[in-house]
Amino acid sequence: YKVVLQYVSKVVDHAITLGIAKSNPFERVTRPKIKRAREEKEIKFYTSDEVQKVLNYLEEKAKQVPSSNLMYKYFAEWDLTMYRLLAFSGFRAGEALALTWPAIDFKNNLLTVKKTLSKTRTGFAVVSPKTKSSNRIISLDDKTCKILKRWQLRQKEFFFQNRVNNQNIIFSDYESQYSN
């Protein structure tokens, strides 16, 4: 608008100089404000090669941690299982952190999403998802189910050895509480 208005205004100014026009009506025109186009946010994602590199690293890390070091072993396998689930299911992190073992149907490789871990004023709480479409059933691939089964066994062993009452939380901290 600015450039067009400048050209037209200069033409009329020249017409005033020549005596063809008495005044420039474009001096009283209010230019529309420029609407800034919203910048498209770049969608960040990992390529399949990058996902595989991270999975390979986490699998190697879980293998290398000695079983005698229970805490490191627990969290190395926690990392691997969490990453695998997020990468191959489309889960949101809050949904994964709110999962409990009864939500998984190992027989049919299905996982039911009915809750999410959400930040509140007083900390974190398990709540229902914001929308109805967030309640869903997700099918899992065989390898993800196998890793989840191995994680369930490792978690039970860890809690038994440390005399922790298991709360059935899949991605709990070492005290069987929700991780946040």
Stockholm file with secondary structure:
# STOCKHOLM 1.0

chainA/1-180         YKVVLQYVSKVVDHAITLGIAKSNPFERVTRPKIKRAREEKEIKFYTSDEVQKVLNYLEEKAKQVPSSNLMYKYFAEWDLTMYRLLAFSGFRAGEALALTWPAIDFKNNLLTVKKTLSKTRTGFAVVSPKTKSSNRIISLDDKTCKILKRWQLRQKEFFFQNRVNNQNIIFSDYESQYSN
#=GR chainA/1-180 SS CHHHHHHHHHHHHHHHHHTSCSCCGGGGCCCCCCCCCCCCCCCCCCCHHHHHHHHHHHHHHHHHSCTTCHHHHHHHHHHHHHHHHHHHHCCCHHHHHTCBGGGEETTTTEEEECCEEEEETTEEEEECCSSGGGSEEEECCHHHHHHHHHHHHHHHHHHHHTTCCCCCBTTBCTTSSBCC
#=GC SS_cons         CHHHHHHHHHHHHHHHHHTSCSCCGGGGCCCCCCCCCCCCCCCCCCCHHHHHHHHHHHHHHHHHSCTTCHHHHHHHHHHHHHHHHHHHHCCCHHHHHTCBGGGEETTTTEEEECCEEEEETTEEEEECCSSGGGSEEEECCHHHHHHHHHHHHHHHHHHHHTTCCCCCBTTBCTTSSBCC
//
